[in-house]
Amino acid sequence: MKIYSILRSKTAILIIDQTLLPHMEKRVEIRDYRKMIEAIKALRIRGAPAIGLAGAGAAWLASIEFEKDEQFKQKLLKAISEIEQSRPTAVNLFHALNKIKDIIMTTPEDKLVYEIYEYLDSLFHYEYDSSKAMAENGLNYIPKEFTRFLTHCNTGSLATYGFGTALGVINRIAEEREITVFVDETRPLLQGSRLTMWELQKHSIPAYLITDNMAAHTIKEHKIDCIITGADRICKNGDTANKIGTMNLAILAKYFNIPFYIVAPESTIDRSLDHGNMINIEQRASEEITHLNNQQIAPNNSQTFNPAFDVSPANLITAIITEKKVYEYPYKF
């Protein structure tokens, strides 16, 4: 069963509002780039590849809005700057918007809306094809005797356009042999419990939901074969930013001597950053920690530290699987 988190028409972008899952599957039509910015910030659309598509889609919507304006290009560039500020960590957003800025600089105004849409369309095709290739590369690389997987956050069709990254590999492996997946709930926003479990059930793959602090015990008791996650930004040396809690799993994999795999498209590799200390880690609202389903679960005025991502050091990552190839440590992108 195919799930598409984001689609395009000739006049709008359509997204599944992921904040409503798993209770409601609702597709929202977006025609205003400002509403797309809000959707990205609110995590109605999320996952590095999907954010790249959403950002490019927002730029296209802005181009439609300002097409007849005397300051068309200036206003469009300002809108792109606003879109860039929606999520600072996922590099796919900036790759897509930088390409659109190049198009703006080199394209006559009367052809600009068309050229941006053509690029957006090509980006959809790229994400679909790359996720399919990643799934095949993962299937061929990960040992055939591995049947028990642990994953974190959500890396399936909801986070991409097509098959997914890490979950795409898992789905592909499940087509060839019986497997079991253990899913971290992924606090504080529960993308594992709300989204990954939803996708695995859609694909009829046996899965167990665990809380994040059960990972070590689960690896030990259930003899997990490997840990596999996605990524939001990969540095030139292989240091990788992913959903907060991923570094915990990388450390546990090293302790238990099991492989830790990252699956991400080549567009997630940021060759402008030498190492993980250079990554801008998004800090999110206190309410994500102090409240659960709008119910306060912490004392009033509790101070919080709420980074959305952490960085797993390259030496803890066994392999990075992309649509192009499988890279092994030491990494030199």
N, C-alpha and C positions, 0 to 999 in steps of 0.2 A: 504493500500500500504506500503510495507516494503522498508526502506531506509537503506543502509549499508554504513557508513562513511569509513569503513576500512575492507579489506578482505585479506586473505592469500592464497598463492598457495604454491607449493613445492619449488619455487625458488625466490619468490618476495612477497612484500607487496603492495597492491593496495589501494589507498586512493582517496576520492573525494576531489579535491582542493577547500576548502571552501572559499578561498580568491576570487574565481571567481563567487560565488553565489551572487545574484540570476540570474545573466545574463547568465551564462554558467555552465552546469553540466558536468564536465570533471573528469574522473578517471585517476589517474597518477600511473604508475608502478614504484616501487622503489626497486632497487637491491643493493644499497650501503648505509651502515648505516649512512654515513656522509650526504647523501641527506635526510635521514629521520630526522636527527637532524635539518637540515635547514627547513624541512617541519614543524616540531614542533615549532621551534622558530618563523617562519613566520606565524603561525596559519593556515597553509594549513590543518592541522589536529589539533583539539582542543577539549576541554571538558575533565574533569579529567579521566573518565573511558577510553575514546578513547586514551588519552595521555599514559595511562598505557599500553594499547595494542601496541601503536606505539613504545614506548620505548622498550618493550619486543621484538617486531618485529625487531627493529634496532639491538638489541643484537644478535638475531638469524642471521641476515644478516652479522654481524661482525664475528660470529662464522664460517660461511661458507667461508668468505674471508681469515681468518687466520688458517683454519683447517690444512693446510699442513706446516705451519710455525713451526720452531723449538721452538719458544717462544710463542706457541699458547695461553696458558692460560694467560701469562703476557700481551700479546697484546690485548686479549679479555677483560681483566679487565681494561686496559687503555681505550679501546673504551667505556666500560660501564661508566667509570668516565666522559667521554665526553658527553655521552647521559644524564647523571644525571644533567649536567649543562644547559640543554636546557630550562627547565622550573622549577623554584625552589619551587613553592607554592603547586601545585597539588600533594598530597601524593600518589596517585595511581601509579605514575611513579616510586617512590622509593620503594613501596611495590613490584612491579613487578621485578625491577632490583635487589633488595636484595634477592629475591627468586632465581634469576638466578645466583647471586654470590654464593649462597649456593650450587646450582647444580654444578658450576665450581669447588668448593672445594671438592666435594664428588664423582665426576664422572670421570672415566678414559677418557683420551683425545679422544680415538677412538670412544667413545659413546656420546661425548659431544654435537655435532650438533644435533643428534637425540633427546637427552633428553631435550635440550632447545626448540626444535620444539614441542615436546610433551607437555611441560609446556605452550608454547604459545597457542597451540590448546586448552588446558584445560582452559586457561584464556578467550579465546573467548567464550567457552561454559558457563563459570561462568558469564561473563558479560551479555550474552543473558538471562540466567535463572534468574539472580538477577534482571534485569530490568523488566522482566515479573512479578516476585514476588512483586517488589515494586509497580507496577501498580495495582495489586490486593489488596495489603495492603492499598494503598491510596484510592482506590474505596470503600473499606469496612470501612475505618476510617473517611473520610471526610463526613460531614453531607449530606444526600441525597437532602436536600432543597437548597444546594449551587449550583448556576448556573452561577455566574459571577466571573471570576477569573482574577487576575492580575499576570503577570509573568515578569521575567527579564532575559536578556541574552538568551542563547540557551541551552536547556537541553533535547533535543529530540534525535532521532536516530543519528543525526550528531555528537552528543557529546559522544555517547556511542557505543555499538554494540547491536542493537535490538530495544527496545521500547523507551528507554530514561529514565530519572529520573523524574523530575517534569513534563516535557511535556509528558512523558509516562503515568503518572497518569492522566493528563488532557485528553489525547487521550482515555484512558480506560473509564473515566467517560463519555466522549462524546458518547461512544458506548451505554450507558444506558439511557441518557437523553439529552435534548437540553441544550447547554451551550453557553456562549459567553466568549471569552478570550480577555483581553486587554494586549497589548504587549509593554513594554518599548523598545524604539529603541536601548538603551544600548550604549551610547557614551563611548569611542571615536571610537570604531571599528564597531559599529552598528550590533552586532550579533543578536539583536532582530529583527531589520527591515530586514536584509539581509537573516537570517537563520531561525529564529522562524516563521516569517510570511510565508516564503517559505514552511516550513514543515506543518503549519496549513492549508495552501491552498491545499497541496498535500492530506491532510486528510479531506478536505471539512468541516473544523470546522470554524464557524463564528468568526471573529477576527477583532479587531480595533488596529491599530498602533498608539502609542502616543510617544511624546518626553519624556525624563526622567523627565523633570521639570513639566510635566503635571500630575504626579502620584497623588498628594494630591487632586487636583481638580477632577480628574477622580474617585477616591475612594468616594468622597463626592457626586458628581453629578450622578454617575452611580451605586451607592449603591453596591460597590464591596463586595462580600461575604468573600473572603479570598485572601491572597497573597501566592504564591507557587513558590519556586525557587530550584535550585540545590545547590551543594557545591563542593569545591575543597579540603578542609581539615577541619575536625571536631576534636576539642580538647577533652580531657578527661572530661572536665566540660561542654561541649556542645557549647562553643564558636566556631563560624563557619566562615571560610573564603569562600567568593564567589566573583563573578565579582563585580568590583567597582560599587557602587550605591545600592548594596543590603542592606547595613546597613541603608540607607535612608528609604527604604521600611519597614524594621523592626521597625524603630521608628514611621513611619506613621501608621503601623498596631496597635501599642500600643496606639497611640493617638485616632484612630478611633474605637478602641476596636473590631478589627476583627482578626481572626487567621492568624498567619504567619507560614507557613509550610516549612520545608526543606526536600527534597527527595534526598537520596544518598545511594550508596551501603555501606555495612559494611567496605569495603576496603578503604573508604574515611575517616574513623575514625582513628585518630592518637593518640593512647593511650600513646605515649611517651611524648606528650605535655600536660601540666597541664591546660594551658589557652591560650587565643588568642594572648597575647602579645609575645608569643614565636614563632609565625608563621613568617616565612621569606616571606615578601610580595614582589613580583616581581615588579621591576621598569622598565618601557618600554620607548621606544624612544620618544623624543620630537615631532618628525614629526607626530606621531599619533594624537597629539592635534593641532599642528600648520598648518597641511595640511589636506585637505579633497579631496579624489580622485586625489591626486598629485597636487592639487591647494592650494597655500598658502593662509591661512585665518587669519593669525596673523602677526603683524609687524616683521620685521627682528630682530634677536637676542632676541626674547622673551624667557625669562626663564620659564620653565615648571616644574610641579610636576605631574607625570603620573604613579601612582600605578595601577597595573592591578586588584587588589583585595582589599576588605576591610573586616573587621571582625565584624559580628553581635554578640553582647553579648548573652549568653545563655538564660538570663532571658527575652529576647524579642522574643524567639522562642517558639511557642506553642507546636510543636511536630516535631520530626525528624523521617521520615519514611524510613526504610531500607527494604531490602529483608527478613530480619530475623523477625523484629517486628516493632511496632511503639513505640518510646520512648517519654515520656512526661517530661517536666521540673518539678523538678530539675534533671539534667542529671548526671549519674554516669556510664561512659563507662569503 
